[in-house]
């Protein structure tokens, strides 16, 4: 006999609030078709799935939803929204319910990263600007002195009139500074006129994941104002998905005025290769090592769409060889989230995060690829962790690493994420 479902009605206005937040959707029109749940890797975590979640909101089960931990395991990747025939924006409901938690009760990892960013005026690691400046200047000097062909490499901060302003995920300068070098070498080779900026220089934005609109806006607004003061024409987001979406969405959500164009570095990789400025080739891959690529949800499905996914594939194929690229299925805007976004890496639900990632792991293993190219920090960290945890054996690599490898300019200390088959190639 089926158990009776007891519904405790406690109308705190969740359904009404969500209807106001999603004018393109209609909560009462949910068909209960299950398309959202069937395509969601978070289905089953915390005994919840998107269809059950939305039905509980419709039934007025506010008490059960207001502190449900599933909102911190859902990455808000929007795959459910994309397949919903009634355009019900479940991720927006998740975001709203995150905002209902008392701030001090939200996951400490996400909360701490947000507060570090705000207090330091730097990034989520809480590193003062002086430390970032010292690391950048010291590393650039070392590169000029020790690496042939880069004797005149310049790395500026707050240089007025530079055409490009770049952000930088704070993980590199804090925990793996040598990962900065491949990016700088690419910019140097194409003759890019660029500068870092000092005010909230960290690319990440965990305040967005915290559902702290005030702090999210504060960071993006400060970045925009500072870059405009420098007079830069283009704001380039480096290889990080959520930091791109935080700015891209934040500029619109908070109606922040700005005079620059906002772009992702992968778009420029593709453009520079086509223009002949970035002289990559795939001749090095003589043993036909196979590669696949992860489509970051925040850049593909949630913002730039399949054009970005096409640019990503173009660059990878030019670097490793078209026959050596194996796509995941499904891919592009229909790809599965890896489970590292939405703040999941910092939320504390490690077991759930890894279970979420099994869908992505199965996708990767089906390709037979030795390397997964991940132009996103959260994707990189999650997919690398999945390989280690499940002993999958593949390697996770930044795109800038492969570009420099193909050009013969990848230094000895810039190979952390390469496997033994490539660790010494070209040295």
SVG drawing of the C-alpha trace seen along z (x, -y; Angstrom):
<svg xmlns="http://www.w3.org/2000/svg" viewBox="-2 -57 70 59">
<polyline fill="none" stroke="black" stroke-width="0.4" points="0.0,0.0 1.3,-3.5 2.2,-5.8 0.0,-8.9 1.8,-12.1 1.1,-14.6 1.3,-18.2 1.9,-20.9 0.7,-24.2 2.8,-27.1 2.4,-29.8 5.4,-32.1 4.8,-33.3 7.4,-31.2 5.2,-30.4 4.1,-34.0 7.7,-35.3 8.9,-32.9 6.1,-33.8 7.2,-37.4 10.8,-36.4 10.1,-34.4 7.7,-36.3 8.4,-33.8 7.2,-30.8 4.0,-29.7 4.3,-27.6 0.7,-26.4 1.2,-25.2 3.8,-22.5 2.8,-19.4 4.7,-17.0 6.3,-15.5 9.5,-14.8 11.8,-16.2 13.6,-18.4 14.3,-15.5 15.3,-13.0 18.1,-15.2 19.3,-16.5 22.4,-14.9 21.2,-16.2 18.1,-14.0 18.0,-11.9 20.4,-13.9 18.9,-14.7 15.8,-12.7 14.9,-15.5 14.7,-16.3 13.5,-19.3 10.0,-18.0 9.4,-17.2 10.9,-20.6 8.6,-22.6 5.5,-20.5 6.2,-21.2 6.4,-24.9 3.0,-24.7 1.4,-22.8 2.6,-25.5 5.0,-23.3 7.1,-26.3 8.1,-24.8 9.7,-21.8 11.5,-23.9 12.8,-26.8 15.8,-25.0 16.1,-22.1 19.8,-21.3 19.2,-20.4 19.4,-24.0 23.1,-23.9 23.7,-20.7 21.8,-21.9 24.3,-23.9 21.6,-26.0 23.1,-24.9 19.7,-25.6 19.5,-22.3 16.1,-21.7 14.9,-25.2 16.1,-24.6 14.0,-21.4 10.9,-22.6 8.0,-22.9 6.4,-25.5 9.6,-27.6 9.6,-27.2 12.8,-28.6 13.6,-26.2 17.2,-27.5 15.7,-30.9 13.6,-29.2 16.7,-27.6 18.5,-30.9 15.6,-32.6 15.4,-29.9 19.1,-30.2 18.5,-33.9 15.9,-33.0 18.5,-31.2 19.9,-33.4 23.2,-34.5 25.2,-33.0 23.5,-29.6 24.5,-29.4 27.5,-27.0 30.6,-28.3 32.8,-27.7 30.7,-29.8 30.2,-32.4 33.8,-32.7 34.9,-33.0 32.3,-35.8 33.4,-37.7 37.1,-37.3 36.5,-38.8 34.6,-41.8 37.0,-42.5 40.2,-42.1 39.0,-44.0 40.8,-41.2 39.4,-37.7 37.8,-34.8 41.2,-33.7 41.3,-37.0 44.8,-37.9 45.7,-41.6 46.4,-43.4 50.1,-44.0 50.6,-40.2 49.0,-39.8 51.2,-42.6 54.4,-41.1 53.6,-37.6 52.9,-39.0 56.0,-41.2 58.3,-38.6 57.0,-35.9 57.2,-38.2 60.8,-39.1 61.7,-35.4 60.2,-34.6 62.1,-37.4 65.4,-36.2 65.0,-32.5 62.8,-31.8 64.2,-32.4 62.0,-34.6 60.3,-36.4 63.0,-38.9 60.6,-41.8 57.5,-40.2 55.5,-42.9 52.7,-42.3 51.1,-45.5 48.5,-46.4 46.3,-49.4 47.9,-50.7 45.7,-53.4 44.7,-53.2 45.4,-49.5 43.0,-48.0 42.3,-44.8 41.6,-44.5 41.9,-41.0 40.7,-39.4 42.5,-36.5 41.1,-33.7 42.9,-34.1 43.7,-30.4 46.7,-30.9 48.6,-33.7 47.9,-32.1 48.3,-28.4 49.9,-27.7 51.5,-30.9 53.3,-29.1 49.9,-28.6 49.9,-32.4 52.8,-32.0 51.1,-30.2 48.4,-32.9 50.9,-35.7 53.0,-34.0 49.9,-33.7 49.1,-37.4 52.7,-38.3 52.9,-36.2 49.8,-37.8 51.0,-41.3 48.0,-42.0 47.8,-45.4 46.6,-44.4 46.6,-45.1 45.3,-43.6 43.2,-45.9 43.6,-46.2 40.1,-46.7 38.5,-43.3 41.0,-41.7 39.9,-38.2 37.7,-36.7 35.6,-34.5 32.4,-35.6 31.1,-33.3 28.8,-36.1 26.6,-35.2 26.5,-31.5 25.7,-32.7 22.6,-34.5 23.9,-37.7 22.8,-40.2 24.3,-43.2 27.8,-41.8 27.6,-40.3 26.6,-43.7 29.3,-45.5 32.1,-43.4 30.9,-43.7 30.1,-47.4 33.5,-48.1 35.2,-46.2 33.2,-48.0 33.9,-51.4 37.6,-50.7 38.0,-49.3 36.1,-52.3 38.5,-54.7 41.4,-52.9 39.8,-53.5 40.0,-49.9 37.9,-48.9 37.5,-45.2 37.2,-43.4 38.4,-39.8 37.4,-37.0 40.1,-34.3 39.5,-30.6 36.7,-30.5 33.0,-29.9 31.3,-31.2 33.4,-34.4 32.2,-35.1 28.6,-34.5 28.9,-36.6 30.0,-39.6 27.9,-39.0 24.7,-38.5 25.6,-41.0 26.0,-43.9 22.4,-43.2 20.8,-42.2 22.0,-45.3 21.8,-47.6 25.5,-48.6 26.6,-51.2 29.9,-50.4 31.8,-51.5 33.7,-48.3 32.8,-45.1 32.8,-42.0 34.4,-38.9 35.8,-35.4 39.4,-34.6 38.4,-31.5 36.7,-33.7 40.0,-35.5 42.0,-32.3 39.8,-31.3 40.0,-34.8 43.8,-35.0 44.3,-31.6 42.1,-32.5 44.0,-35.7 47.4,-33.9 48.5,-35.7 48.4,-32.6 50.5,-30.1 49.4,-26.8 49.7,-23.5 48.9,-19.8 52.1,-18.3 53.4,-17.4 50.6,-14.9 52.3,-12.1 50.9,-9.3 47.3,-10.5 46.5,-11.2 42.8,-11.7 41.2,-14.8 37.6,-15.8 36.3,-19.2 33.9,-20.2 31.3,-22.9 31.1,-25.1 27.4,-25.6 27.8,-29.2 29.4,-30.3 27.6,-28.0 24.0,-27.2 23.6,-30.2 25.2,-33.0 27.0,-32.8 25.4,-29.7 26.7,-27.3 28.8,-29.9 31.2,-29.7 31.1,-25.9 32.0,-26.0 35.0,-28.4 36.2,-26.0 36.1,-23.0 37.8,-24.9 40.7,-25.9 41.1,-22.4 41.1,-20.8 43.7,-23.2 45.9,-22.4 45.5,-18.6 44.4,-17.6 40.8,-17.2 41.0,-13.4 42.2,-13.4 39.2,-15.2 36.3,-13.1 33.1,-14.9 31.0,-14.0 27.4,-13.0 25.4,-15.1 27.4,-18.3 27.3,-22.0 24.1,-23.6 22.7,-20.2 25.8,-19.0 25.5,-17.8 26.9,-20.0 29.9,-18.4 28.7,-19.2 31.3,-21.7 29.4,-24.9 26.8,-26.8 29.2,-26.9 29.1,-23.1 32.9,-22.8 32.6,-25.0 29.2,-23.9 30.5,-21.0 28.3,-18.2 31.3,-16.3 29.6,-12.9 26.6,-14.5 28.9,-16.5 30.8,-13.4 27.5,-11.5 26.3,-14.4 29.5,-14.1 29.0,-10.4 27.0,-11.5 29.9,-13.6 32.4,-10.8 30.4,-8.4 30.4,-10.9 34.2,-11.3 34.9,-7.6 32.7,-6.9 35.0,-9.1 38.1,-7.1 40.0,-10.4 43.2,-10.7 42.7,-14.4 39.7,-16.6 40.1,-20.3 38.3,-22.5 38.3,-26.2 36.7,-26.8 38.2,-26.6 35.2,-25.0 34.9,-22.4 38.6,-21.8 38.6,-21.2 35.5,-19.0 36.5,-16.9 40.0,-16.4 38.6,-15.4 36.3,-12.9 39.3,-11.3 41.2,-10.9 38.3,-9.8 37.0,-7.2 40.5,-6.3 39.4,-7.0 42.9,-7.7 42.2,-10.7 44.0,-14.0 42.3,-17.5 44.0,-20.4 43.6,-24.1 43.4,-25.2 46.3,-27.7 48.6,-24.7 47.9,-22.9 48.2,-26.1 51.7,-26.8 52.6,-23.1 51.6,-23.1 53.8,-26.3 56.8,-24.8 56.8,-27.5 55.5,-25.6 58.0,-25.9 59.2,-23.1 57.2,-24.3 54.0,-24.8 53.1,-21.2 51.3,-20.3 48.2,-18.9 50.0,-17.0 50.3,-13.2 53.6,-11.3 53.1,-11.0 53.4,-14.8 55.2,-15.9 58.5,-16.3 57.4,-16.8 59.4,-19.6 61.8,-20.2"/>
</svg>
